[in-house]
């Protein structure tokens, strides 16, 4: 048993050393970015979950590609050289990553994207207190490694299950009510933490897709002609369309590139069954939302 444990430990050390070497070698000619989050980042319940997993460094060695793999592909299609890493775990907030994964993520990165629990606080939905504290801790951690690190917060979408189901915290309210409360929490965390570049308007992009009629506002009632469903079957996580939109927003904000430049024949869209017309529409929505945020 001791020998097996020792061999396992050696394997983990070797894997960590390999990732460290890869990241350090990439720094000379490529931007490095780390995505920290949960299932909303790793693409649970969609083909995005394990998409192009070998193109990114999953620091937890779980074979995840996720939204970061979409981001990686977008940078390649844009002619950029980026090294993409991710550290994700389902159902976790940022404090969990601090408590459990600090040794794994304590490395220098050029960019970091932080995504916390969908309701901000599992026990107290909409309360940003924990988010504000954990954001400050993580910003200090990454700034200690690289004082010029570019840090973003990923503000996610309204959950249909918490809006349309009687047990939901936002039951009876408009579909954008949860997102607005979540975004307000991320804004408070960003304002309270020098070093946060900005907030990714992912939830706002979802709202825009709904408001323009492109996406259904209520997945429990199905989709109309030409509409897409941004949610997975549980009304909680995103669908392939939703994760694709999240990646487009992250790509546009973090790299500064226009999502529309990816075009209707973008590779991930083709691979994931998103039509050229749908890809173009989602790219336009991401562009428009990012442009609105800059005003």
DANOR-V584848 format. One record per helix or strand of 2 or more residues. SS is the DSSP state (alpha for helix, beta for strand). FROM is the first residue (numbers start at 1). LEN is the number of residues. Records with the same first field share a line. If there is no record, write none. Layout:
SS = FROM-LEN, FROM-LEN
This chain:
alpha = 2-25, 39-4, 47-4, 53-3, 66-12, 94-12, 129-17, 160-5, 177-15, 202-10, 219-3, 240-16, 259-4, 267-6, 276-18
beta = 31-7, 57-2, 82-7, 111-4, 150-6, 196-6
